[in-house]
Amino acid sequence: MTDTLNVAMLGATGRMGRTLVPLILAASDLRLTGALAAPNDPSLGIDAGVLAGASSAGVAVTSDAARALDGAQVAIEFALPQGTLAHARLCAERSCAMVVGTTGHEPAARGEIEAVARIVPIVLAPNMSLGVNVLLRLAELAARALDVDYDAEIFEAHHRHKIDAPSGTALALGEAVAAARGQTLESVAVVARQGAVGARPRGAIGFSVVRGGDIVGDHRLILAGPGEQIELAHHAQDRSGFARGALVAARWVAGRPPALYSMRDVLGL
């Protein structure tokens, strides 16, 4: 592998794409080689760097995924979940590693991504933030230390444009708590409450969701027990934390053996 890592940005015109492109251009060990957007995106043909408010990248935004991946050693994807599998298959054809920050995948698609990860290494994480991934580990430790008399409630808030709920990060928090308690999240999750729902089931993991304004991302785990409660929280002030984590993952995954990795693997947690 050369000293400079060739990176394709899939979802270059979205919020995360426009945050990541300037960071890629500013890094001495990274080179932007492709920028992908949807076929109906009004920014097609515009220089990806200029579009992101940075210097010219010499890379025009394209809707042709094969063209965007040409020459890339790692692809970073923050896009719609419907496109991830096709992108992953193209990466497999080109022996291109992948970092997937896209959320909202259906279980069947997740299974197919796992199959592609037997061909090329893929980091798949609902949240690339280093702080959030430390939070997930702390949630696991807290849930393991406390029994189900400590009720677990997860709160998350995002901007009005986010299309999936609860967020991938909130679900990952729930999975961390459930796994630490020997449960499956599917069997104990409560994602909606309305009307006379009765007493809270013992061992349930509840979710609360807010969508509004330009909230970048807030997540909080509450463990409410007899006479006390513990709160673990992460508040994103902007998207740079997610972007920097994605670049840490990109540098880490390039050249790794094929497998489906998480940010926990990347950070050695």
N, C-alpha and C positions, 0 to 999 in steps of 0.2 A: 504494500500500500504506500502511495506517495505521501509526502509531508502535508500536502494540501488535499482536503477531503471535498470531493464534488457532491453538492447537495441540490436536490430538486425539491421545490416547495409546491406541494399539492394543496390547493386552497389559498393561492397567493394573494387574492384580493379580499379575503375575509379579515376579520379583526385580528386573528392570530397571525395570519399570513403577513399582513402589513406590519405587525410588530416584529416578526422573525426576520423578514428580508433585510432591514437595516443592520440587524445584529450579525447576520451572515456576511454581509458586505464589509462590516467593520472588523471581522475576525481574520487574523493573518493566516490561520490554518484551515479556513473554509472558502469554498468558491461556489457561488450560485450558478448552476448550469441549466436550470429549467424552472418554469413558473406556470402552474396550471390553474385554470379557472373554468367555470361552467360554460357550455356553448352559447348561452344567451347573455353572458356577462358583458356589460358595456365597456369594460376595460381591456378587452382583447386587443392585442397588438401594441399596447402601451408598454414602455420599459418598466419592468417590475420594481426597480430601484426608485425611479422617478415617481411611480404610483404610490410608493410607500413613504414618500417625502424624503428620500435619501438621494445619494448620487446615482448617476446612471449605472445600471448593472450590465448593460449590453445583452440583456435577456428580455425578450418580449413575452408578455403573457399570452399563452396559447390555450386552446381547448382540446388539443391533441395530446393525450396522456403519453403516448409513445414518444412523441417529440419532446415533451417535458422531461422524460426520464432518460433521454439519450445522453450517455456518458456519465450518468449519476452513479455514485457509489452508495449513497443513502438517500432515501426519500422521506421527507417529513410531511405528514398529512394532518391537516385540520380542515375538514370539509364535511360534506353531507355523508351520513353512514351508508347510503345506497351505493356510493361509488367505491367504498373501501376494498371490497373483494376484487373488483376488476383491477384496481390499482395494484393490489397485492399480487395478483396473477401476472401482471406485466412486470413487476419487480422480480418475480421468480424467474421469468424468462430471461431477464437481464442480469441475474445474480446481484441484484441491488438490495441492500439491507433497507429496513423500513422502521420508521418511528411513527406510531399512530396515536394521535391525541383526539381523534374523532370519537364521539360517544353516541349512544342510542342504537347500537347494533342489535338486531334480533338474534336469538340464540342460535338459529341455524347458520346465520352469517358468521357468528363468532366461531362456530365449529369449523367452518370452511377456512377461516383465517388461520386457525390452529393447524389445519392441514397444509396450508401454504408455508407456514413457519417450519415445516420439516424440510423445506427446500432452501429458504433464505431466513436469516435471523430477523425477527420482528420484536420491537418493544411496543407493547400495547398497554396503555395506561389511561384511566379516565381523567387523570390530572397529572400534568408533568411538573407541577410546582414542587420544589425540594421540600418546602415547609409543609405542604399538604401530605406528602409521603411520610414525613416524620410524624405528622398527626395520625395517620393511619396506623403506624406502629404503636404509638402511645395508646390509641383506642384499643388495640388488641391486648396490650399489657394490662390496661385498666379493667377491661371486661373479664380477662382471665383471673384477675385478683378478686373480683367482686362477683357474687352469685346473682341469680335472677331476681332476688329481692330488690336489686337496684334496677329500676326501670330505665330502659334505654330509649331516648327520644333524640331524633336527628332533625335539625333545622337547616334549611339551605335557602339562599336568595340569589337570584341572578337577574340580568337585564331582561327587558320585555321581549327581546327577539329570540331568546333561547327556546328551542322547539321541544326538548325532551324534559320530562319531570317524573320522579325526582331526578336530580342531576346524577351523572355517572359517579361523581365524587361522593355524593350522599349515599348512593347504593354501595360503593366500596367501603364506606364507613360502616354501613349496616352489615356487610359481609364480614368485615374484620371482627365486629362484635359477636356476630352469630358463630363464626368459626371458633373463636376463643371459648365460647360456651358450649361447643359441641352441637350446635344447631345448624340448620340451613336457613338462609334468609327467606327463601320462598315460603317456608312453613310458619314463620313468625312475623313477617312484615305486615304492618298496618299503614297503608298509604292514603287512606281517606277516612274521615270521621264526620258524620252528619246525623242529626236526630238522636233518638234514644238508642245509643249504641251499647249501653250497658257498661259494667265495670271493665277496667283495663285487664286483658288476659295476662296472667303471669308469664313472664318470659317474652312478651311481645316487644318488637322494635318498631317504634312509631316514626313517621316522617311528616314534616311540615314544609310547605313550599311557598315561596314568595317570588313573583315575577313583576319587575317594575323598573322604570327609568333606565339608567345605564349602570346598574350595580354589576361590578365585575365578577364577584363571587364571594359569598360568605357561607361558611359551614360551621356548625356547632353540634357537638355530641354532649347530651346531658345524661348523666347517670344519677337518678334520683332514688335515694335509699332511705331507710329509717333514720330520721333525724338529721340528714345531711344530703347534699348533692354535689357532684363533681361536674365541672364543665371543661371541655377541651374544645378550642376554637381556632379557626384560621380565617383571616380577613385579607382578601387580595385588594391592594390599593390600585394596581394597574395590571396589565397583562405581561409585564416584563418578567415576572417570576416564572410564569408558565413557559414563556419563550426560552429563557435561559435554561430551564430544566430540560426542555426538548433538545437544546443543543448539547447539553451534557449527555443525554441519551444517544444522540446521533454520533458523537465522538466515540462513545463506549461500544455501540453495537456494530460499528463498521469492522468487519473482519472476524466477528464472533462466529462460532458454529451455529448452524440452523437450529432455531428453537423459538418458542414464544416466551419472551422475557417481560418482566414488569419493572417499574421504577424501583421496586424493592431490590431487584437484582442489580440494577444500575448503581444504586447507592450502597449496596452491601448490607442492607438491613435484614 
